[in-house]
């Protein structure tokens, strides 16, 4: 009897709790649904950050594989690039212009320009899933054909494309603007491409957006961290160029920093100026040839790249990662002309109009300049110290983003003992570059925005 009474009481208590829970759900239905949508949106945002990391990993693996295939193929058949590279340049430019408009070039100016997209009026998208696919497919093929490109800048655009696509399904209650998604995706792309999460955060602030609201900084950093974690999981918890031996913390190091900063500042400023001119104000017969016959011009660029690679023994083909790594390891000396030849090869590759970045080639150019300066700075600093300083100097001068540049190089070579020297070199080189050239990415982005605006015919 007592057991049945206790069971009845327990059942009544359970039913009462269920009724109270149902009443709570009915009374707070709208609030709970809103919270569910918010958490679903956050989950989608986090998944998008992971997707950026996976895309960066896949892009990295593909570019490394095709680079090795091309180098091995060119070694077996030394004259083959004279046919393969020009034909590939012509075909890939046609593919880009036919199906993947907006995927041309580095990718960073496109993201900056997209953030300036007007609310109304005609606008050809520079960020979309179609462009992201084309950036990977054509970018990998271009590197696999020997063009002197990197994958890091394109990964910025790919990350922005993925985040912008996810933004269509985010609830309005999260109040995440498209501008924030582009910044988060682009910065996550840099973090995953270089395996440098801190550089991704700084890149978001210094290059993509100089005024990120504090309310959004947590979401941006979350996307960057997730992309970085994915990259480290698949590519390993190691620096981009390994642990580099660097010495030379002495009184003479200041002279080395000054010399490296001035030389790379002038070289990087010239490089940036030439790229800006080629996109905005290039005049002359060759410019008209590029405008009137873009596919033949791309083939012409491919022929020049094939010739430079053949004359240099293959040193100027592809991204330049292997050559830079060899110089940093200290076990191999490259010819003195490696830096200048890589400079020309990267400039010509950019002129072709194909998708591809300049980060990795810029680091290779800086390493080549550093190798040439080592004999002139003998006794003042360790050779690899000079090479690393010139790498950060040229990258900072070319991009005019000194903080991002020195953090990227510092994380890539585990150069924390040389952090003050890297910072000083980046700041001085960037300042010297400003005397020679306008900011590269900002200027190219402004030109892209102008090209999007409708032309108004003057009154007759």
C-alpha positions as MATLAB code, in Angstrom:
seq = 'XXXXXXXXXXXXXXXXXXXXXXXXXXXXXXXXXXXXXXXXXXXXXXXXXXXXXXXXXXXXXXXXXXXXXXXXXXXXXXXXXXXXXXXXXXXXXXXXXXXXXXXXXXXXXXXXXXXXXXXXXXXXXXXXXXXXXXXXXXXXXXXXXXXXXXXXXXXXXXXXXXXXXXXXXXXXXXXXXXXXXXXXXXXXXXXXXXXXXXXXXXXXXXXXXXXXXXXXXXXXXXXXXXXXXXXXXXXXXXXXXXXXXXXXXXXXXXXXXXXXXXXXXXXXXXXXXXXXXXXXXXXXXXXXXXXXXXXXXXXXXXXXXXXXXXXXXXXXXXXXXXXXXXXXXXXXXXXXXXXXXXXXXXXXXXXXXXXXXXXXXXXXXXXXXXXXXXXXXXXXXXXXXXXXXXXXXXXXXXXXXXXXXXXXXXXXXXXXXXXXXXXXXXXXXXXXXXXXXXXXXXXXXXXXXXXXXXXXXXXX';
ca = [
       0.000    0.000    0.000;
       2.749    2.411    0.969;
       4.636    1.565   -2.215;
       1.651    2.362   -4.421;
       1.134    5.682   -2.642;
       4.815    6.570   -3.100;
       4.706    5.593   -6.769;
       1.572    7.673   -7.290;
       3.207   10.659   -5.612;
       6.337   10.279   -7.731;
       4.241   10.114  -10.896;
       2.306   13.235   -9.925;
       5.588   15.035   -9.183;
       6.978   14.025  -12.569;
       3.833   15.170  -14.375;
       3.977   18.465  -12.501;
       7.571   19.010  -13.595;
       6.661   18.219  -17.205;
       3.815   20.707  -17.050;
       6.090   23.389  -15.608;
       8.663   22.688  -18.330;
       5.972   22.922  -21.010;
       4.718   26.148  -19.530;
       8.278   27.547  -19.470;
       8.784   26.564  -23.105;
       5.498   28.166  -24.137;
       6.281   31.336  -22.241;
       9.841   31.624  -23.560;
       9.401   30.075  -26.973;
      10.589   33.087  -28.908;
      13.630   33.603  -26.674;
      14.699   29.964  -26.892;
      14.297   29.903  -30.672;
      16.391   33.048  -30.947;
      19.121   31.515  -28.769;
      19.050   28.335  -30.855;
      19.476   30.366  -34.050;
      22.374   32.298  -32.502;
      24.222   29.135  -31.486;
      23.524   27.538  -34.867;
      25.016   30.642  -36.502;
      28.085   30.471  -34.281;
      28.510   26.803  -35.110;
      28.291   27.608  -38.825;
      30.893   30.377  -38.366;
      33.257   27.965  -36.590;
      32.743   25.311  -39.268;
      33.576   27.945  -41.893;
      36.852   28.711  -40.103;
      37.685   25.005  -40.167;
      36.780   24.904  -43.873;
      39.245   27.738  -44.561;
      41.959   25.745  -42.836;
      41.141   22.628  -44.851;
      41.155   24.632  -48.090;
      44.555   26.105  -47.218;
      45.952   22.657  -46.441;
      44.637   21.214  -49.697;
      45.988   24.168  -51.656;
      49.404   23.757  -50.023;
      49.607   20.032  -50.728;
      48.546   20.459  -54.345;
      51.019   23.260  -55.071;
      53.893   21.342  -53.498;
      53.078   18.240  -55.523;
      52.736   20.016  -58.874;
      55.925   22.014  -58.233;
      57.899   18.821  -57.736;
      56.312   17.250  -60.811;
      57.221   20.233  -62.976;
      60.802   20.448  -61.704;
      61.339   16.706  -62.215;
      59.778   16.889  -65.682;
      61.970   19.871  -66.647;
      65.079   18.041  -65.485;
      64.247   15.055  -67.662;
      63.232   17.183  -70.654;
      65.049   20.551  -70.369;
      63.409   22.087  -73.443;
      59.862   21.001  -72.581;
      59.039   24.182  -70.571;
      59.491   26.253  -73.744;
      56.342   24.572  -75.063;
      54.488   23.743  -71.850;
      54.714   27.077  -70.020;
      53.590   29.371  -72.897;
      50.718   27.080  -73.882;
      49.648   26.739  -70.263;
      49.752   30.515  -69.820;
      47.505   31.056  -72.819;
      45.055   28.302  -71.869;
      44.853   29.218  -68.178;
      44.234   32.880  -68.931;
      41.394   31.869  -71.257;
      39.919   29.646  -68.531;
      40.222   32.451  -65.984;
      38.598   35.075  -68.194;
      35.873   32.723  -69.402;
      34.742   31.106  -66.157;
      36.538   32.689  -63.205;
      36.492   36.458  -63.655;
      37.737   38.005  -60.433;
      40.289   35.289  -59.716;
      43.159   37.101  -61.472;
      46.219   38.238  -59.573;
      47.084   37.923  -55.922;
      43.689   37.883  -54.234;
      44.375   40.378  -51.449;
      43.437   43.472  -53.515;
      40.206   41.745  -54.503;
      39.222   41.277  -50.864;
      40.053   44.903  -50.033;
      38.070   46.092  -53.055;
      35.125   43.869  -52.144;
      34.957   45.525  -48.741;
      34.425   48.827  -50.566;
      31.558   47.421  -52.606;
      28.733   49.977  -52.882;
      25.279   49.080  -51.605;
      23.694   49.845  -54.969;
      24.889   49.960  -58.542;
      26.603   47.487  -60.881;
      29.322   45.333  -59.373;
      31.083   42.258  -60.692;
      31.685   39.987  -57.682;
      35.272   39.526  -56.562;
      34.365   37.022  -53.844;
      32.301   33.881  -54.492;
      32.544   30.103  -54.288;
      33.064   29.965  -58.042;
      36.031   32.333  -57.767;
      37.443   30.313  -54.863;
      37.338   27.130  -56.935;
      38.954   28.891  -59.885;
      41.624   30.402  -57.650;
      42.670   26.950  -56.497;
      42.353   25.138  -59.823;
      44.024   27.744  -62.043;
      46.529   28.761  -59.347;
      47.729   25.192  -58.896;
      47.940   24.706  -62.668;
      49.926   27.939  -63.112;
      52.479   26.946  -60.481;
      52.572   23.475  -62.000;
      53.474   25.092  -65.332;
      56.473   26.874  -63.808;
      55.043   30.352  -63.199;
      56.708   32.163  -60.288;
      53.680   32.386  -57.996;
      52.879   31.695  -54.382;
      49.717   30.331  -52.793;
      49.511   32.535  -49.698;
      47.872   35.628  -51.206;
      45.303   33.541  -53.108;
      44.447   31.737  -49.874;
      43.335   35.105  -48.471;
      40.746   35.434  -51.243;
      39.713   31.798  -50.877;
      39.135   32.267  -47.151;
      37.103   35.405  -47.769;
      35.017   33.573  -50.397;
      34.183   30.734  -48.010;
      33.270   33.064  -45.155;
      31.145   35.289  -47.389;
      29.246   32.235  -48.649;
      28.569   31.129  -45.075;
      27.345   34.624  -44.244;
      24.182   34.054  -46.291;
      22.994   31.544  -43.700;
      24.015   33.373  -40.520;
      21.100   34.718  -38.451;
      20.663   38.471  -38.409;
      20.710   38.396  -34.599;
      24.467   37.711  -34.693;
      24.918   41.124  -36.349;
      27.928   39.978  -38.349;
      28.395   42.270  -41.308;
      29.822   41.054  -44.613;
      32.861   43.264  -44.001;
      33.651   41.272  -40.855;
      33.291   37.970  -42.685;
      35.731   39.062  -45.392;
      38.279   40.156  -42.789;
      37.900   36.955  -40.780;
      38.142   34.714  -43.844;
      41.124   36.537  -45.324;
      43.042   36.590  -42.064;
      42.245   32.934  -41.414;
      43.629   32.191  -44.874;
      46.956   33.868  -44.059;
      47.144   32.086  -40.703;
      46.572   28.678  -42.278;
      48.729   29.289  -45.371;
      51.844   30.227  -43.392;
      50.941   28.228  -40.252;
      51.274   31.541  -38.375;
      48.140   32.363  -36.328;
      49.574   35.546  -34.801;
      50.400   36.905  -38.258;
      46.817   36.259  -39.317;
      45.493   38.434  -36.502;
      47.888   41.263  -37.302;
      47.175   40.964  -41.028;
      43.465   41.396  -40.343;
      44.125   44.666  -38.544;
      46.995   46.113  -40.597;
      46.083   45.220  -44.166;
      42.429   44.191  -44.447;
      40.728   46.426  -41.905;
      42.250   49.117  -39.737;
      39.125   49.610  -37.643;
      37.704   46.273  -36.545;
      35.165   46.844  -33.802;
      36.113   45.288  -30.495;
      32.776   43.445  -30.480;
      33.827   41.537  -33.599;
      37.477   40.894  -32.703;
      36.598   37.700  -30.819;
      34.829   36.192  -33.820;
      37.702   37.140  -36.138;
      40.291   35.628  -33.801;
      38.170   32.479  -33.398;
      38.111   31.916  -37.162;
      41.873   32.488  -37.367;
      42.609   30.076  -34.521;
      40.372   27.353  -35.965;
      42.010   27.645  -39.390;
      45.455   27.579  -37.765;
      44.630   24.513  -35.690;
      43.454   22.631  -38.778;
      46.639   23.585  -40.663;
      48.839   22.445  -37.785;
      46.919   19.174  -37.470;
      47.462   18.210  -41.119;
      50.794   19.905  -41.883;
      52.470   19.434  -38.510;
      53.344   21.707  -35.618;
      56.461   23.157  -37.190;
      57.570   26.453  -38.628;
      57.287   27.188  -42.351;
      61.055   27.135  -42.940;
      62.066   25.117  -39.877;
      64.333   26.308  -37.059;
      66.945   28.598  -38.561;
      70.264   29.220  -36.841;
      70.724   32.964  -36.315;
      73.455   34.764  -34.438;
      74.969   38.202  -34.565;
      73.392   40.046  -31.629;
      76.247   42.502  -31.378;
      77.004   46.176  -31.764;
      77.673   45.627  -35.461;
      74.178   44.211  -36.008;
      72.759   47.723  -36.218;
      74.884   48.343  -39.318;
      73.669   45.062  -40.805;
      70.039   45.992  -40.132;
      70.481   49.383  -41.747;
      72.186   47.934  -44.830;
      69.614   45.149  -45.291;
      66.687   47.515  -44.737;
      67.848   50.159  -47.203;
      68.786   47.695  -49.966;
      65.612   45.623  -49.656;
      63.514   48.757  -49.194;
      64.699   50.116  -52.529;
      64.378   46.733  -54.265;
      60.956   46.016  -52.792;
      59.771   49.539  -53.545;
      60.843   49.134  -57.170;
      59.082   45.762  -57.321;
      55.884   47.273  -55.911;
      56.075   50.270  -58.229;
      56.435   48.084  -61.298;
      53.441   45.984  -60.263;
      51.352   49.103  -59.653;
      52.336   50.609  -63.012;
      51.559   47.362  -64.822;
      48.014   47.421  -63.439;
      47.216   51.126  -63.583;
      49.265   53.241  -65.989;
      51.423   51.053  -68.205;
      51.885   52.620  -71.641;
      53.784   51.671  -74.777;
      53.779   49.032  -77.524;
      54.045   46.090  -75.116;
      51.145   47.398  -73.031;
      49.014   47.761  -76.153;
      49.976   44.239  -77.163;
      48.792   42.946  -73.776;
      45.527   44.850  -74.075;
      44.762   43.839  -77.642;
      46.089   40.267  -77.539;
      45.991   39.101  -73.898;
      46.310   35.386  -74.668;
      49.324   35.832  -76.913;
      50.826   38.094  -74.269;
      50.332   35.377  -71.631;
      52.124   32.946  -73.954;
      54.899   35.514  -74.374;
      55.228   35.764  -70.580;
      55.360   31.974  -70.389;
      58.189   31.920  -72.930;
      60.181   34.444  -70.891;
      59.620   32.454  -67.700;
      60.696   29.257  -69.437;
      63.822   31.009  -70.706;
      64.711   32.423  -67.287;
      64.223   29.032  -65.676;
      66.322   27.276  -68.298;
      69.134   29.856  -68.058;
      69.184   29.707  -64.237;
      69.082   25.933  -64.010;
      65.461   25.888  -62.838;
      65.973   28.245  -59.896;
      63.269   30.733  -60.889;
      60.424   28.307  -61.528;
      57.465   27.892  -59.163;
      57.237   29.536  -55.731;
      60.918   29.533  -54.721;
      60.292   27.729  -51.422;
      62.947   25.048  -51.976;
      65.601   27.621  -52.904;
      64.780   29.761  -49.869;
      64.875   26.730  -47.598;
      68.255   25.722  -49.017;
      69.705   29.175  -48.289;
      68.329   29.175  -44.751;
      69.701   25.707  -44.051;
      73.137   27.074  -44.936;
      74.198   23.982  -46.813;
      73.901   25.324  -50.347;
      75.058   28.457  -52.125;
      73.002   29.678  -55.045;
      74.358   31.798  -57.910;
      74.506   35.526  -57.255;
      71.858   36.173  -59.885;
      69.163   34.112  -58.133;
      67.584   37.149  -56.445;
      67.467   39.380  -59.562;
      66.300   36.488  -61.767;
      63.505   35.592  -59.320;
      62.559   39.284  -59.258;
      62.115   39.283  -63.048;
      60.330   35.920  -63.127;
      57.771   37.020  -60.510;
      57.164   40.344  -62.236;
      56.627   38.615  -65.593;
      54.317   36.034  -64.029;
      52.210   38.808  -62.510;
      52.012   40.617  -65.848;
      50.440   37.527  -67.420;
      47.184   38.126  -65.527;
      46.970   34.615  -64.084;
      45.890   33.894  -60.497;
      48.871   33.751  -58.171;
      50.439   35.441  -55.173;
      53.726   37.179  -54.491;
      54.368   36.339  -50.826;
      56.507   33.225  -51.295;
      58.388   34.627  -54.325;
      59.047   37.841  -52.369;
      60.611   35.832  -49.560;
      62.754   34.016  -52.138;
      63.846   37.322  -53.701;
      64.735   38.671  -50.269;
      66.731   35.536  -49.488;
      68.624   35.906  -52.769;
      69.439   39.551  -51.986;
      70.584   38.526  -48.519;
      72.943   35.922  -49.929;
      74.528   38.590  -52.141;
      74.953   40.926  -49.150;
      76.595   38.323  -46.907;
      80.143   38.842  -48.306;
      79.780   42.630  -47.931;
      78.706   42.265  -44.288;
      81.267   39.624  -43.378;
      82.074   39.666  -39.665;
      79.034   41.738  -38.711;
      76.372   39.033  -38.626;
      75.827   35.333  -39.202;
      74.948   34.577  -42.879;
      71.467   33.252  -42.125;
      70.789   36.327  -39.997;
      71.457   38.533  -43.021;
      69.249   36.342  -45.209;
      66.337   36.450  -42.748;
      66.638   40.227  -42.347;
      66.541   40.668  -46.123;
      63.527   38.365  -46.381;
      61.527   40.458  -43.949;
      62.834   43.681  -45.495;
      61.816   42.827  -49.057;
      58.403   41.482  -48.000;
      57.722   44.604  -45.922;
      58.839   46.862  -48.762;
      56.777   45.054  -51.396;
      53.587   44.960  -49.328;
      54.200   48.038  -47.130;
      52.732   46.047  -44.241;
      55.752   45.996  -41.902;
      54.120   44.563  -38.779;
      52.522   41.674  -40.639;
      55.776   41.023  -42.523;
      58.050   40.802  -39.513;
      55.586   38.614  -37.584;
      55.162   36.270  -40.572;
      58.922   35.842  -40.967;
      59.482   35.620  -37.210;
      56.968   32.782  -36.897;
      58.182   31.062  -40.069;
      61.823   30.786  -38.942;
      61.283   30.736  -35.164;
      63.150   34.023  -35.054;
      62.060   35.252  -31.639;
      65.677   35.963  -30.514;
      65.955   38.404  -33.456;
      62.564   40.054  -32.998;
      63.906   43.602  -32.501;
      66.130   43.328  -35.559;
      63.274   41.948  -37.672;
      60.948   44.711  -36.521;
      63.492   47.446  -37.202;
      64.308   46.070  -40.658;
      60.635   45.818  -41.610;
      59.831   49.351  -40.465;
      62.852   50.937  -42.179;
      62.390   48.972  -45.414;
      58.705   49.886  -45.544;
      59.529   53.559  -45.005;
      62.116   53.477  -47.797;
      59.620   51.741  -50.076;
      57.081   54.531  -49.543;
      59.575   56.924  -51.119;
      59.548   54.798  -54.268;
      56.031   53.413  -54.600;
      52.452   53.782  -53.471;
      51.050   50.957  -51.283;
      50.679   47.922  -53.516;
      47.489   46.238  -52.347;
      45.570   49.416  -51.537;
      46.424   50.940  -54.919;
      45.450   47.807  -56.824;
      42.198   47.640  -54.854;
      41.402   51.270  -55.715;
      41.993   50.496  -59.376;
      39.641   47.507  -59.190;
      36.933   49.661  -57.637;
      37.341   52.266  -60.398;
      37.059   49.564  -63.056;
      33.758   48.490  -61.526;
      32.249   51.958  -61.760;
      30.239   52.757  -64.913;
      31.907   55.159  -67.289;
      30.045   58.404  -67.853;
      30.373   59.901  -71.320;
      31.021   63.668  -71.350;
      28.181   65.830  -72.704;
      28.467   66.739  -76.333;
];
